[in-house]
């Protein structure tokens, strides 16, 4: 077996390793699990603790950008070492806090920044191993990130109940650092020769439209049109996902356990949607993928409106399946679109800039919800219509 063929097989091991790493990094979405015991102990309000998640998302985007720069200059191992340090320090220092400022700086700033570093370096490294399966690989890796909040959030809840939140934070900090460092030693970057051989030797590889540096990418109209598309649809998802459990409770007549179980459907199909959209992107391209995502958002809103009028459990479940899948479609499309339109040479930084849409979406989505469910659904319809228009404004330039 040639060295090239051996590497083609070994890259699947790197994919599994990347999915496991992304699973742990997805804990950033489990903030609601940690928030409750902090509110109970310190008397903080939901509004005060919610700021922690907003800060962590901003730092997540910044960490992704810095990670792209470090990986491009120093390689993926330097980025992963910094990721391990930030996560260990963030969780361990968070276990010692006694003030809102303390949790903002530790969990919000350090953990958010560390997750952004790990997220970017994992996706960037995997995408280079699989130029022939750009969408599928992005979707599979991001499936791990989507499932992480649900699986580790559940584990975190059990640990907090048995050990308390402070020891739980310490354990997470130590375990996270070990996992990232082990992954760093096992994960290797694809050589330039391997990538070029894959591109020239595979019929499935779609050549990038252009190879652009970040400063050139942000001058392209396609970047800003797609960026706006990603903002409005991410906001559409967050408008209902942030209130999924309370909305389910409204339909179930106040049964909190049943509502929480039904709301978990969103997380499951969020992960399913990420893999599905990756396969569809590889087969049909960006326009079909974006249209499919947009239609699912529109369908979800219409199902939720019918659900509110009929108080139907069945429609509630269908709506959560659709909103979970459609929201899950956006991140892998960001990844594949960036690689296709703006190239692989500067993918790490370019992808991190595209992910900045989360900063705007994380504020716009909850703002359009605010507990008024019917208003949220009509906002989703409005966002879907705007996104539909934006899709047809994207034009592929001549090579």
VMD Tcl script that draws the C-alpha trace (Angstrom):
set ca {
  {0.00 0.00 0.00}
  {1.38 3.41 -0.96}
  {1.86 6.14 1.62}
  {-0.87 8.16 -0.11}
  {-3.40 5.32 0.22}
  {-2.41 4.80 3.86}
  {-3.05 8.47 4.59}
  {-6.44 8.30 2.82}
  {-7.44 5.58 5.27}
  {-5.92 7.21 8.33}
  {-7.82 10.47 7.73}
  {-11.00 8.68 8.84}
  {-9.39 8.14 12.24}
  {-8.71 11.87 12.38}
  {-12.39 12.49 11.61}
  {-13.48 10.30 14.55}
  {-10.96 12.08 16.78}
  {-12.26 15.46 15.61}
  {-15.88 14.51 16.31}
  {-14.99 13.44 19.87}
  {-13.11 16.68 20.44}
  {-16.01 18.74 19.06}
  {-18.39 16.81 21.31}
  {-16.57 18.12 24.38}
  {-16.20 21.63 22.97}
  {-19.98 21.70 22.46}
  {-20.36 22.03 26.24}
  {-20.45 25.79 25.67}
  {-24.13 25.36 24.72}
  {-24.91 23.79 28.11}
  {-24.65 27.06 30.04}
  {-28.28 26.78 31.21}
  {-27.25 23.72 33.29}
  {-24.61 25.73 35.17}
  {-26.70 28.88 35.38}
  {-29.40 27.47 37.67}
  {-27.17 26.58 40.68}
  {-25.37 29.94 40.43}
  {-28.68 31.81 40.48}
  {-29.79 29.75 43.46}
  {-26.59 30.34 45.47}
  {-25.97 34.01 44.72}
  {-29.49 35.26 44.00}
  {-28.55 36.45 40.51}
  {-31.33 37.01 37.98}
  {-31.74 35.20 34.67}
  {-30.94 38.44 32.85}
  {-27.64 38.77 34.76}
  {-26.50 35.20 34.16}
  {-27.61 35.28 30.51}
  {-24.90 37.87 29.88}
  {-22.36 35.09 30.54}
  {-23.58 33.16 27.49}
  {-23.53 36.29 25.33}
  {-19.94 37.00 26.40}
  {-18.92 33.39 25.76}
  {-20.36 33.53 22.23}
  {-18.50 36.74 21.44}
  {-15.26 35.27 22.78}
  {-15.98 32.06 20.87}
  {-15.99 34.07 17.62}
  {-12.85 35.98 18.64}
  {-11.13 32.73 19.65}
  {-11.93 31.26 16.24}
  {-10.34 34.25 14.52}
  {-7.20 34.13 16.68}
  {-7.07 30.36 16.25}
  {-7.09 30.76 12.48}
  {-4.16 33.17 12.65}
  {-2.11 30.99 15.04}
  {-2.77 27.79 13.08}
  {-1.76 29.48 9.84}
  {1.57 30.68 11.30}
  {2.50 28.16 14.01}
  {0.48 25.06 13.15}
  {-2.47 23.33 14.82}
  {-0.54 22.13 17.89}
  {0.22 25.65 19.13}
  {-3.48 26.52 18.87}
  {-4.54 23.38 20.74}
  {-2.07 24.01 23.58}
  {-3.52 27.49 24.04}
  {-7.03 25.98 23.86}
  {-6.20 23.52 26.67}
  {-4.75 26.30 28.85}
  {-7.80 28.55 28.37}
  {-10.32 25.79 29.11}
  {-8.46 24.53 32.18}
  {-7.98 28.05 33.56}
  {-11.54 29.08 32.70}
  {-13.28 26.20 34.48}
  {-10.90 25.97 37.44}
  {-10.98 29.73 38.10}
  {-14.77 29.67 37.63}
  {-14.97 27.20 40.53}
  {-13.57 29.95 42.81}
  {-15.79 32.88 41.79}
  {-18.12 34.79 44.09}
  {-19.24 37.60 41.78}
  {-20.89 38.16 38.45}
  {-17.73 39.76 37.11}
  {-15.86 36.62 38.09}
  {-18.13 34.29 36.09}
  {-18.11 36.72 33.15}
  {-14.29 36.67 33.03}
  {-13.79 32.95 33.66}
  {-16.59 31.02 31.94}
  {-17.52 33.85 29.57}
  {-14.10 35.09 28.45}
  {-11.64 32.22 29.05}
  {-13.89 29.24 28.29}
  {-15.57 30.97 25.35}
  {-12.19 31.92 23.88}
  {-10.80 28.42 24.43}
  {-13.77 26.74 22.73}
  {-13.38 29.11 19.76}
  {-9.72 28.14 19.42}
  {-10.51 24.41 19.52}
  {-13.51 24.71 17.20}
  {-11.57 26.53 14.50}
  {-8.46 24.35 14.58}
  {-10.51 21.13 14.48}
  {-12.67 22.15 11.51}
  {-9.71 23.70 9.66}
  {-7.57 20.58 10.09}
  {-10.32 18.13 9.09}
  {-11.41 20.09 6.03}
  {-7.88 19.92 4.60}
  {-7.87 16.13 4.95}
  {-11.13 15.85 2.99}
  {-11.18 18.24 0.01}
  {-13.36 15.64 -1.75}
  {-16.05 15.63 0.97}
  {-16.16 19.26 2.09}
  {-19.81 19.39 3.12}
  {-20.03 15.93 4.68}
  {-16.93 16.43 6.83}
  {-18.05 19.86 8.02}
  {-21.47 18.47 8.88}
  {-20.15 15.39 10.68}
  {-17.68 17.37 12.79}
  {-20.30 19.98 13.63}
  {-22.76 17.22 14.54}
  {-20.42 16.44 17.43}
  {-20.46 20.09 18.45}
  {-24.27 20.16 18.34}
  {-24.66 16.98 20.41}
  {-22.10 18.12 22.98}
  {-24.40 20.57 24.71}
  {-27.10 17.93 25.16}
  {-24.90 15.00 26.25}
  {-22.43 16.87 28.44}
  {-25.15 19.15 29.74}
  {-26.96 16.07 31.06}
  {-23.71 14.75 32.57}
  {-23.01 18.16 34.10}
  {-26.47 18.25 35.69}
  {-25.90 14.85 37.32}
  {-22.46 15.86 38.59}
  {-23.73 19.15 40.01}
  {-26.52 17.32 41.84}
  {-24.08 14.83 43.38}
  {-20.91 16.93 43.84}
  {-21.94 20.59 43.62}
  {-21.11 23.10 40.89}
  {-17.64 24.08 42.17}
  {-16.12 20.55 42.09}
  {-17.87 19.94 38.76}
  {-16.13 22.97 37.24}
  {-12.74 21.75 38.50}
  {-13.29 18.26 37.06}
  {-14.37 19.67 33.70}
  {-11.33 21.94 33.58}
  {-8.88 19.09 34.18}
  {-10.65 16.61 31.87}
  {-10.97 19.15 29.05}
  {-7.27 20.01 29.17}
  {-6.30 16.32 29.06}
  {-8.63 15.56 26.15}
  {-7.42 18.51 24.07}
  {-3.75 17.67 24.71}
  {-4.25 13.98 23.84}
  {-6.05 15.02 20.65}
  {-3.17 17.38 19.88}
  {-0.67 14.52 20.02}
  {-2.79 12.21 17.84}
  {-4.13 14.67 15.27}
  {-1.85 15.52 12.36}
  {-2.18 18.18 9.69}
  {-2.54 17.13 6.05}
  {0.55 17.92 4.01}
  {0.35 20.24 1.03}
  {1.36 17.32 -1.20}
  {-1.49 15.13 0.09}
  {-4.09 17.88 -0.42}
  {-2.84 18.56 -3.96}
  {-2.89 14.83 -4.77}
  {-6.47 14.55 -3.50}
  {-7.58 17.58 -5.50}
  {-6.01 16.38 -8.75}
  {-6.76 12.68 -8.30}
  {-10.41 12.74 -7.20}
  {-13.44 13.33 -9.41}
  {-15.42 14.52 -6.37}
  {-13.28 17.55 -5.59}
  {-14.86 20.83 -6.63}
  {-12.27 23.50 -7.32}
  {-12.63 26.70 -5.29}
  {-13.99 29.68 -7.21}
  {-11.17 31.89 -5.91}
  {-8.27 31.72 -3.45}
  {-8.61 34.88 -1.37}
  {-6.87 36.38 1.64}
  {-9.23 37.64 4.39}
  {-8.84 41.30 3.38}
  {-9.79 40.35 -0.19}
  {-12.70 38.15 0.89}
  {-14.43 40.94 2.82}
  {-14.42 43.06 -0.36}
  {-16.56 40.51 -2.18}
  {-20.30 41.11 -2.37}
  {-20.92 37.37 -2.02}
  {-19.30 37.40 1.42}
  {-21.67 40.07 2.76}
  {-24.77 38.63 1.10}
  {-24.05 35.19 2.53}
  {-23.07 36.69 5.89}
  {-26.49 38.40 6.07}
  {-28.21 35.12 5.07}
  {-26.42 33.31 7.88}
  {-27.33 36.00 10.43}
  {-31.06 36.04 9.70}
  {-31.45 32.25 9.65}
  {-29.31 31.71 12.76}
  {-31.42 34.37 14.48}
  {-34.58 32.59 13.27}
  {-33.40 29.39 14.93}
  {-32.37 31.06 18.17}
  {-35.69 32.91 18.38}
  {-37.41 29.64 19.27}
  {-34.55 27.40 20.46}
  {-33.82 29.68 23.44}
  {-37.42 29.21 24.59}
  {-37.91 25.62 23.43}
  {-38.59 24.12 26.88}
  {-40.98 26.90 28.06}
  {-42.87 26.71 24.76}
  {-43.17 22.92 25.05}
  {-44.37 23.38 28.64}
  {-47.06 25.76 27.36}
  {-48.37 23.03 25.03}
  {-48.03 20.18 27.56}
  {-50.02 22.04 30.18}
  {-47.15 22.78 32.55}
  {-45.53 19.34 32.72}
  {-41.86 20.38 33.00}
  {-40.31 16.91 32.62}
  {-42.37 16.12 29.55}
  {-41.58 19.54 28.10}
  {-37.85 19.07 28.65}
  {-37.93 15.67 26.96}
  {-39.78 17.06 23.94}
  {-37.43 20.07 23.75}
  {-34.51 17.61 23.57}
  {-35.74 16.75 20.06}
  {-34.27 20.07 18.91}
  {-30.75 19.04 19.96}
  {-31.05 15.60 18.35}
  {-32.20 16.90 14.98}
  {-29.79 19.81 15.18}
  {-27.06 17.17 14.96}
  {-28.89 15.16 12.29}
  {-29.37 18.29 10.18}
  {-25.65 19.02 10.20}
  {-24.75 15.68 8.62}
  {-27.71 15.74 6.22}
  {-26.89 19.18 4.87}
  {-23.25 18.22 4.39}
  {-24.25 15.30 2.14}
  {-26.72 17.47 0.20}
  {-24.14 20.24 -0.23}
  {-21.59 17.83 -1.71}
  {-24.18 16.44 -4.15}
  {-26.19 19.51 -5.18}
  {-24.11 22.58 -4.29}
  {-24.69 25.76 -2.32}
  {-27.91 27.09 -3.89}
  {-30.01 23.95 -3.42}
  {-28.66 23.57 0.12}
  {-29.51 27.16 1.05}
  {-32.99 26.90 -0.49}
  {-33.68 23.66 1.39}
  {-32.59 25.26 4.67}
  {-34.77 28.29 4.04}
  {-37.84 26.19 3.20}
  {-37.44 24.15 6.40}
  {-37.36 27.33 8.50}
  {-40.52 28.56 6.79}
  {-42.23 25.19 7.28}
  {-41.22 25.13 10.97}
  {-42.80 28.55 11.57}
  {-46.07 27.54 9.86}
  {-46.20 24.28 11.86}
  {-45.63 26.18 15.13}
  {-48.44 28.63 14.32}
  {-50.79 25.70 13.68}
  {-49.55 24.09 16.90}
  {-50.40 27.20 18.93}
  {-53.92 27.24 17.53}
  {-54.56 23.51 17.93}
  {-52.39 22.81 21.02}
  {-51.29 19.64 19.23}
  {-48.46 17.48 20.64}
  {-47.85 15.98 17.20}
  {-47.38 19.39 15.57}
  {-45.11 20.46 18.45}
  {-42.81 17.50 17.77}
  {-42.85 18.11 13.99}
  {-42.02 21.77 14.58}
  {-39.08 20.93 16.86}
  {-37.76 18.41 14.31}
  {-37.89 21.05 11.57}
  {-36.39 23.90 13.61}
  {-33.63 21.65 14.91}
  {-32.71 20.40 11.44}
  {-32.92 23.81 9.77}
  {-30.82 25.52 12.45}
  {-28.31 22.67 12.24}
  {-27.97 23.24 8.48}
  {-26.45 26.72 8.82}
  {-22.98 26.04 10.39}
  {-21.88 23.32 7.90}
  {-23.08 25.50 5.01}
  {-20.95 28.34 6.40}
  {-17.92 26.04 6.30}
  {-18.49 24.58 2.82}
  {-19.51 27.92 1.28}
  {-16.36 29.61 2.63}
  {-14.08 26.89 1.21}
  {-15.82 26.88 -2.17}
  {-16.14 30.63 -2.80}
  {-13.01 31.91 -1.04}
  {-10.58 28.98 -1.19}
  {-8.64 26.66 1.10}
  {-5.36 28.58 1.41}
  {-6.68 30.98 4.05}
  {-9.63 28.87 5.14}
  {-8.92 29.04 8.90}
  {-9.14 32.85 9.15}
  {-11.82 33.19 6.46}
  {-14.06 30.65 8.20}
  {-13.63 32.41 11.54}
  {-14.69 35.71 9.96}
  {-17.78 34.04 8.49}
  {-18.64 32.67 11.94}
  {-18.78 36.21 13.31}
  {-22.43 36.10 12.24}
  {-23.12 34.36 15.57}
  {-22.37 37.58 17.46}
  {-25.23 39.36 15.71}
  {-27.57 36.36 15.58}
  {-27.18 35.61 19.31}
  {-28.60 39.06 20.11}
  {-31.12 39.36 17.27}
  {-32.75 35.95 17.78}
  {-33.70 36.22 21.48}
  {-34.68 39.87 20.94}
  {-37.27 38.78 18.37}
  {-38.65 36.16 20.75}
  {-38.88 37.49 24.26}
  {-41.49 34.94 25.38}
  {-44.16 36.00 22.86}
  {-44.30 32.80 20.84}
  {-46.60 33.93 18.02}
  {-44.37 36.98 17.49}
  {-41.35 34.68 17.29}
  {-43.00 32.55 14.61}
  {-43.90 35.54 12.46}
  {-40.34 36.84 12.83}
  {-39.08 33.46 11.58}
  {-41.31 33.79 8.51}
  {-39.97 37.30 7.92}
  {-36.37 36.11 8.30}
  {-37.01 33.21 5.90}
  {-38.38 35.58 3.25}
  {-35.35 37.87 3.60}
  {-33.04 34.85 3.35}
  {-34.82 33.66 0.21}
  {-34.16 36.99 -1.50}
  {-30.52 36.93 -0.42}
  {-29.95 33.49 -1.96}
  {-30.65 34.82 -5.45}
  {-28.28 37.76 -4.93}
  {-25.28 35.42 -4.72}
  {-23.47 35.26 -8.04}
  {-20.58 32.94 -8.86}
  {-17.84 35.04 -10.50}
  {-15.83 33.84 -13.46}
  {-12.77 31.83 -12.34}
}
mol new
graphics top color blue
foreach p $ca { graphics top sphere $p radius 0.5 }
foreach p [lrange $ca 0 end-1] q [lrange $ca 1 end] { graphics top cylinder $p $q radius 0.2 }
display resetview
